[in-house]
Amino acid sequence: MVEKQDGTNGHVHSPEQRIMKASKSTQCGKDFRNRSHLLVHQKIQRGDKNFECSECGKRFSQRASLQLHHRTHTGEKPFECSECGKRFSQRASLQLHHRTHTGEKPFECSECGKRFSQRASLQLHHRTHTGEKPFECSECGKRFSQRASLQLHHRTHTGEKPFECSECGKRFSQRASLQLHHRTHTGEKPFECSECGKRFSQRASLQLHHRTHTGEKPFECSECGKRFSQRASLQLHHRTHTGEKPFECSECGKRFSQRASLRQHERTHTGEKPFECSVCLKRFIHSGNLQHHQRMHTGEKPFECSECGKRFSQSGLLQQHQRTHTGEKPFECSVCGKKTSTSSSLRQHERTHTGEKPFECFECGKRFSRNGTLQHHQRTHTGEKPFECSVCGKRFSRSGHLQRHQITHTGEELFECLDCGKRFNHSGHLRLHQRTHTGEKAFECSEGAKRSSKSGSLLLHQTTHREEKLL
């Protein structure tokens, strides 16, 4: 016992003993049930970090925190899930994981009622209501609602890609991106559509696919009202209004509105054809072209015209065909006003004004305005005739030639004039016939003013000029 200065007897207390008797922090006023927790809290406020990791030197204010951190070096995961066997380094992580099996979501948003399995997830979600973005990028000033989002964003400035694929060496800025990429090697597709059974490697891809069943198109163009199932599709569509083409070919300067279109175009310069048919080993620049080609082998024609029952191997071909019933020609040439039923026909027509021939034969250097014409030409070098008649076995270098030949077996007249109902076995014959209704004379003599509806008639007329010159 010691005598106090006021003359009374009392005990001498150390600072730690005074804290053990207290239940409230003297600095922030926070209450604690356990006085040992108050002692830890006081150390954190003072910035005391007395426990140092022997591996990396990082310091901690609590021994327990050091022990948990040490497991990041040892890889120790002592807590195992009894449901799936997954292991964790912390008991709290196991408890959170267990809710993925039970479906427990004890934390509810007071604004919208959405529930969460973790308090931290609720706190992050709450910022979607308040708009709070407390984390700011020091480089560009962009703000984020989560610290992790800021850290990921910062890598766009530093170029850091710390996650490397062990299969091909490709690097990524996010671990999740690496995990998704890894499925391209394993072929894993863990997400299955409940409607049609199609499987996907990403949950987001499944969600987008599901809209093909529901018809949901939540994204609307503010210019024309057209709706889309994907935000990215809306953004690409918007460039048709603005004319923006941000992607430029380094070889020829041609610009594109989509990066994928640029990559496909670049293959016309490199000659790269990465997609190979497993049946005939033919190679293609585009994966879509390979899929269309494979239907030549299988005979699959999944797209049917509701008007006449004709079937097609491509949805685009069906849409084009349907315009033969409606007469719709939505694409107009800005130079001469000619209208076409397909955008590709318009592009090909526009080259008659510009003289552009972007497709070059690697064998002889001859250039063409159409890729299809180049492919047909290349067969003059290879001698390839991939189209075979199923009746007599005769082979052709072009599918159009095969179709014309097959009519000699069937006698079918597929092409009908919408004006008078007359039918033809060649689309070219139908076009010539239609000029008798329209009066169109598309072929003009360069020597005089005479015009003709047929190229053959023009050629005959031009011989009269050549004979005059000889006389």
C-alpha positions in Angstrom: 0.0 0.0 0.0 1.2 3.6 -0.8 0.0 6.9 0.4 -1.6 9.1 -2.2 -0.7 12.9 -2.3 -4.2 13.6 -0.9 -3.3 11.5 2.1 -5.4 8.5 1.3 -4.1 5.0 0.7 -4.4 3.5 -2.8 -2.8 1.2 -5.3 -0.3 2.1 -8.1 -1.7 1.2 -11.6 0.3 0.8 -14.8 -1.1 2.3 -18.1 -2.0 -1.3 -19.3 -3.8 -2.0 -16.0 -5.8 1.2 -16.3 -6.8 0.1 -19.9 -7.8 -3.4 -18.6 -10.2 -1.7 -16.2 -11.6 0.6 -18.9 -14.3 -0.4 -21.5 -14.2 2.7 -23.7 -11.4 4.2 -25.9 -10.3 7.6 -24.6 -9.4 8.7 -28.1 -12.5 7.8 -30.2 -15.0 6.8 -27.5 -15.7 3.4 -29.0 -17.0 0.8 -26.4 -15.6 -2.7 -26.1 -17.0 -5.7 -24.2 -13.6 -7.4 -23.9 -10.9 -5.2 -22.4 -8.2 -7.1 -24.3 -9.9 -6.0 -27.5 -9.6 -2.4 -26.3 -5.9 -2.9 -25.7 -5.5 -4.1 -29.3 -7.6 -1.2 -30.6 -5.4 1.3 -28.7 -2.3 -0.2 -30.3 -3.8 0.2 -33.8 -4.7 3.9 -33.0 -1.1 4.5 -31.8 0.3 2.8 -34.9 2.1 0.2 -32.9 3.3 -2.7 -35.1 5.5 -4.8 -32.9 5.2 -8.1 -34.8 7.4 -8.5 -37.9 7.3 -11.2 -40.6 10.7 -12.9 -40.8 10.1 -13.6 -44.5 9.3 -10.2 -46.0 9.6 -7.7 -43.1 6.0 -6.6 -43.1 4.8 -5.5 -39.7 1.6 -6.1 -37.8 -0.1 -4.8 -34.7 -1.4 -8.2 -33.6 0.3 -11.6 -33.4 -2.7 -13.3 -34.9 -2.5 -11.1 -38.0 1.2 -12.1 -38.4 0.2 -15.7 -38.1 -2.4 -15.4 -40.8 0.0 -13.5 -43.0 2.7 -16.1 -42.6 0.4 -18.6 -44.3 0.7 -16.6 -47.6 4.4 -17.7 -47.5 3.9 -21.3 -46.4 0.7 -22.0 -48.4 -0.9 -23.5 -45.4 -4.7 -23.9 -45.6 -5.8 -25.7 -42.4 -9.6 -25.1 -42.9 -11.4 -27.4 -45.2 -15.0 -27.2 -46.5 -16.9 -30.3 -45.6 -19.1 -29.9 -48.8 -16.6 -29.6 -51.6 -13.2 -30.1 -50.0 -11.9 -26.6 -50.8 -9.3 -25.4 -48.3 -8.7 -21.9 -46.8 -6.1 -20.2 -44.8 -8.6 -18.4 -42.5 -11.6 -19.7 -40.6 -13.6 -16.6 -41.6 -12.9 -17.3 -45.3 -14.3 -20.8 -44.8 -17.4 -19.5 -43.1 -18.0 -17.1 -46.0 -17.4 -19.8 -48.6 -19.9 -22.1 -46.8 -22.7 -19.7 -47.6 -22.2 -20.5 -51.3 -23.5 -24.0 -50.4 -26.3 -22.9 -48.0 -27.3 -19.9 -50.0 -27.4 -17.9 -46.8 -27.4 -14.1 -47.4 -27.8 -12.4 -44.0 -27.1 -8.8 -45.1 -29.9 -6.9 -46.7 -29.8 -3.6 -48.5 -32.2 -1.1 -46.8 -32.7 0.7 -50.2 -33.7 -2.1 -52.6 -33.9 -5.2 -50.5 -31.1 -7.1 -52.3 -29.3 -9.5 -50.0 -25.6 -10.4 -49.7 -23.6 -13.2 -48.0 -20.9 -10.7 -46.9 -21.2 -7.4 -45.0 -18.4 -5.9 -47.2 -20.4 -6.8 -50.4 -23.4 -5.0 -48.9 -21.2 -1.9 -48.2 -19.9 -1.9 -51.8 -23.4 -2.4 -53.2 -24.7 0.6 -51.1 -22.4 2.9 -53.1 -24.5 2.1 -56.2 -27.3 4.0 -54.5 -25.2 6.8 -53.0 -22.9 7.2 -56.0 -20.0 7.4 -53.7 -16.6 6.8 -55.3 -13.9 7.4 -52.7 -10.9 6.1 -54.6 -9.3 8.4 -57.1 -6.7 7.6 -59.8 -3.6 9.9 -59.3 -2.8 9.7 -63.0 -6.1 10.7 -64.7 -8.5 11.6 -61.9 -11.0 8.8 -62.6 -12.8 7.7 -59.4 -13.9 4.3 -58.3 -16.2 2.8 -55.7 -13.8 0.0 -54.8 -10.1 0.1 -54.0 -9.6 -3.1 -56.0 -11.1 -1.5 -59.1 -8.7 1.4 -58.7 -5.7 -1.0 -58.5 -6.8 -2.8 -61.6 -7.4 0.5 -63.5 -3.9 1.7 -62.5 -2.4 -1.1 -64.5 -3.8 0.6 -67.7 -1.3 3.4 -67.0 1.6 1.2 -65.9 1.0 -1.6 -68.4 1.6 -4.1 -65.6 0.4 -7.7 -66.4 1.4 -9.8 -63.5 -0.6 -13.0 -64.4 1.0 -15.3 -67.0 -0.6 -18.3 -68.7 1.5 -21.4 -68.1 0.4 -22.9 -71.4 1.2 -20.1 -73.9 2.9 -17.3 -71.9 0.3 -14.7 -72.6 0.0 -12.2 -69.7 -2.9 -10.5 -68.1 -3.6 -7.6 -65.8 -6.3 -9.5 -63.9 -6.3 -13.0 -62.4 -9.9 -13.5 -63.5 -8.9 -12.7 -67.1 -6.2 -15.4 -66.9 -8.7 -17.9 -65.5 -11.1 -17.2 -68.4 -8.2 -17.4 -70.9 -7.1 -20.8 -69.5 -10.4 -22.3 -70.6 -9.4 -21.7 -74.2 -6.7 -24.4 -73.5 -8.8 -26.8 -71.5 -12.0 -26.4 -73.4 -13.9 -26.1 -70.2 -17.4 -24.7 -70.5 -19.0 -24.9 -67.0 -22.1 -22.7 -67.8 -25.0 -24.5 -69.5 -28.1 -22.9 -71.0 -31.2 -24.5 -69.4 -33.2 -23.9 -72.6 -31.1 -25.5 -75.3 -28.1 -27.1 -73.5 -25.5 -25.0 -75.2 -22.5 -24.5 -72.9 -20.2 -21.5 -72.3 -16.9 -20.7 -70.7 -18.1 -17.5 -69.2 -21.2 -16.7 -67.1 -21.6 -13.4 -68.9 -21.7 -15.2 -72.3 -24.5 -17.5 -71.0 -26.5 -14.4 -69.8 -26.1 -12.8 -73.2 -27.1 -16.0 -75.0 -30.2 -16.4 -72.8 -31.6 -13.3 -74.4 -31.8 -15.1 -77.7 -34.5 -17.2 -76.0 -36.3 -14.4 -74.2 -35.9 -11.8 -77.0 -34.8 -9.3 -74.4 -33.1 -6.2 -75.9 -32.6 -3.7 -73.0 -30.2 -1.3 -74.9 -31.9 1.2 -77.2 -30.3 3.6 -79.7 -31.2 7.2 -78.9 -30.9 8.1 -82.6 -33.1 5.6 -84.4 -34.8 3.6 -81.6 -33.2 0.2 -82.6 -32.8 -2.1 -79.6 -29.9 -4.5 -78.8 -29.3 -7.4 -76.4 -25.8 -6.2 -75.7 -24.4 -2.8 -74.7 -21.3 -3.4 -76.9 -23.6 -4.0 -79.9 -25.3 -0.7 -79.3 -22.0 1.1 -79.1 -20.9 -0.5 -82.4 -24.2 0.4 -84.0 -23.9 4.0 -82.8 -20.9 4.4 -85.1 -23.2 3.9 -88.1 -24.7 7.3 -87.1 -21.5 9.1 -86.2 -19.4 7.5 -89.0 -16.6 6.9 -86.5 -13.9 4.4 -87.6 -11.2 4.5 -85.0 -9.3 1.4 -86.2 -6.8 2.0 -89.0 -4.9 -0.6 -91.1 -1.1 0.1 -90.9 -0.6 -1.4 -94.4 -3.1 0.5 -96.5 -4.7 3.1 -94.2 -8.2 1.7 -94.5 -10.3 2.4 -91.4 -12.8 0.3 -89.6 -15.5 0.8 -86.9 -14.6 -2.5 -85.2 -11.3 -3.9 -84.0 -12.3 -7.4 -85.1 -13.0 -6.1 -88.7 -9.5 -4.6 -88.7 -8.0 -7.9 -87.7 -9.9 -9.8 -90.4 -8.9 -7.2 -93.0 -5.2 -7.5 -92.0 -5.3 -11.1 -93.1 -5.9 -10.0 -96.7 -2.4 -8.5 -96.5 -0.7 -11.3 -94.6 -2.5 -14.2 -96.4 -3.1 -15.8 -93.0 -6.0 -18.3 -92.9 -6.1 -19.8 -89.4 -9.3 -21.7 -89.7 -9.1 -25.1 -91.4 -11.9 -27.5 -92.5 -11.4 -30.9 -90.9 -13.0 -32.6 -94.0 -11.2 -31.1 -97.0 -8.4 -29.1 -95.2 -9.5 -25.9 -96.9 -8.5 -22.9 -94.9 -10.3 -19.6 -94.2 -9.6 -16.1 -93.0 -12.8 -16.0 -90.8 -14.2 -18.6 -88.5 -17.7 -17.7 -89.8 -16.7 -18.6 -93.3 -15.4 -22.0 -92.1 -18.8 -22.7 -90.4 -20.6 -21.8 -93.6 -18.3 -23.9 -95.6 -18.7 -27.0 -93.4 -22.4 -26.9 -94.2 -21.5 -27.7 -97.8 -20.2 -31.1 -96.5 -23.1 -31.7 -94.1 -25.8 -30.3 -96.3 -27.3 -28.6 -93.3 -29.7 -25.7 -94.1 -31.2 -24.6 -90.8 -32.8 -21.4 -92.0 -36.2 -21.7 -93.8 -38.1 -19.0 -95.7 -41.7 -18.6 -94.3 -43.0 -17.5 -97.8 -41.8 -20.3 -100.1 -40.2 -22.9 -97.8 -36.7 -22.6 -99.4 -33.9 -23.4 -96.9 -30.5 -21.7 -96.5 -27.3 -22.5 -94.8 -26.8 -18.9 -93.5 -29.3 -16.6 -91.8 -27.9 -13.7 -93.9 -28.7 -15.6 -97.1 -32.3 -16.1 -95.9 -32.7 -12.4 -95.1 -31.4 -11.5 -98.6 -33.7 -14.1 -100.2 -36.7 -12.7 -98.3 -36.2 -9.4 -100.1 -36.9 -11.1 -103.4 -40.5 -11.5 -102.0 -40.8 -8.0 -100.5 -38.8 -6.2 -103.2 -37.0 -4.2 -100.5 -33.8 -2.5 -101.4 -32.7 -0.6 -98.3 -29.1 0.3 -99.4 -28.6 3.4 -101.7 -25.5 4.5 -103.6 -24.6 8.1 -102.6 -23.1 8.7 -106.0 -25.8 7.6 -108.5 -28.7 6.7 -106.3 -28.9 3.1 -107.2 -30.5 0.9 -104.6 -29.5 -2.6 -103.6 -31.0 -5.3 -101.5 -27.7 -6.0 -99.6 -25.0 -3.9 -98.0 -22.3 -6.1 -99.7 -23.9 -5.4 -103.1 -23.8 -1.7 -102.4 -20.1 -1.9 -101.5 -19.3 -3.8 -104.6 -21.3 -1.4 -106.7 -19.5 1.6 -105.2 -16.2 0.2 -106.4 -17.5 0.8 -110.0 -17.3 4.5 -109.1 -14.0 4.4 -107.2 -12.2 1.7 -109.3 -11.0 0.2 -106.0 -9.7 -3.4 -106.3 -8.6 -4.4 -102.8 -8.2 -8.2 -103.4 -4.9 -9.3 -105.0 -4.0 -12.7 -106.3 -0.7 -13.9 -104.7 0.1 -16.0 -107.8 -0.1 -13.5 -110.6 -0.8 -10.1 -109.0 -4.1 -9.6 -110.7 -6.5 -7.5 -108.5 -10.2 -7.8 -108.0 -13.0 -5.7 -106.6 -14.7 -8.7 -104.9 -13.2 -11.3 -102.6 -15.4 -14.0 -104.1 -14.1 -13.1 -107.6 -10.5 -13.5 -106.3 -11.3 -16.9 -104.9 -12.9 -18.0 -108.2 -9.8 -16.7 -110.0 -7.4 -18.6 -107.8 -9.0 -21.8 -108.8 -7.7 -21.2 -112.3 -4.2 -21.6 -110.8 -5.0 -24.6 -108.5 -7.5 -26.3 -110.8 -9.7 -26.9 -107.8 -13.4 -27.8 -108.5 -14.9 -28.3 -105.0 -18.6 -28.4 -106.1 -19.8 -31.8 -107.3 -23.2 -32.7 -108.8 -24.9 -35.4 -106.7 -26.7 -36.8 -109.8 -23.9 -37.2 -112.4 -20.7 -36.5 -110.5 -19.6 -33.6 -112.7 -17.5 -31.0 -110.8 -17.5 -27.3 -110.9 -15.2 -24.5 -109.6 -18.2 -22.3 -108.6 -21.3 -23.1 -106.6 -23.4 -21.0 -109.0 -22.2 -23.1 -112.0 -23.3 -26.3 -110.1 -26.7 -24.8 -109.3 -27.2 -23.9 -113.0 -26.1 -27.4 -114.0 -28.5 -29.1 -111.5 -31.4 -27.4 -113.2 -30.6 -29.5 -116.3 -31.5 -32.5 -114.2 -34.6 -31.1 -112.4 -35.9 -28.6 -115.0 -36.8 -26.4 -112.1 -37.4 -22.7 -112.7 -36.6 -21.0 -109.4 -36.7 -17.3 -110.3 -40.1 -15.7 -110.7 -40.9 -12.2 -112.0 -43.0 -10.3 -109.5 -44.6 -8.2 -112.3 -46.0 -10.9 -114.6 -45.3 -14.3 -112.8 -43.0 -15.6 -115.6 -40.4 -18.0 -114.2 -36.7 -18.6 -115.2 -34.1 -21.1 -114.4 -31.3 -18.4 -114.1 -31.4 -15.3 -112.0 -29.5 -13.5 -114.8 -32.4 -14.3 -117.2 -34.9 -12.9 -114.7 -32.9 -9.7 -114.5 -32.8 -9.3 -118.2 -36.6 -10.0 -118.4 -37.4 -7.4 -115.7 -35.8 -4.7 -117.8 -38.7 -5.2 -120.3 -41.0 -4.0 -117.5 -38.8 -1.1 -116.2 -37.4 0.0 -119.6 -33.9 0.2 -118.0 -31.0 0.2 -120.4 -28.0 -0.2 -118.3 -25.4 -0.5 -121.0 -24.2 2.7 -122.8 -22.1 2.9 -125.9 -18.9 4.9 -125.3 -18.9 6.0 -129.0 -22.4 7.4 -129.2 -25.5 7.9 -127.1 -27.1 4.5 -127.8 -28.1 2.5 -124.7 -29.1 -1.2 -124.5 -30.7 -3.4 -121.9 -28.3 -6.3 -122.7 -24.6 -6.3 -122.7 -24.6 -8.6 -125.8 -26.7 -6.1 -127.7 -24.3 -3.4 -126.9 -21.4 -5.5 -128.1 -23.1 -6.1 -131.4 -23.8 -2.4 -131.7 -20.2 -1.5 -131.1 -19.1 -3.7 -134.0 -20.8 -1.2 -136.3 -18.3 1.5 -135.0 -15.4 -0.8 -135.6 -16.6 -1.6 -139.2 -17.0 2.1 -139.9 -13.5 2.8 -138.8 -12.2 0.0 -141.1 -14.0 1.6 -144.0 
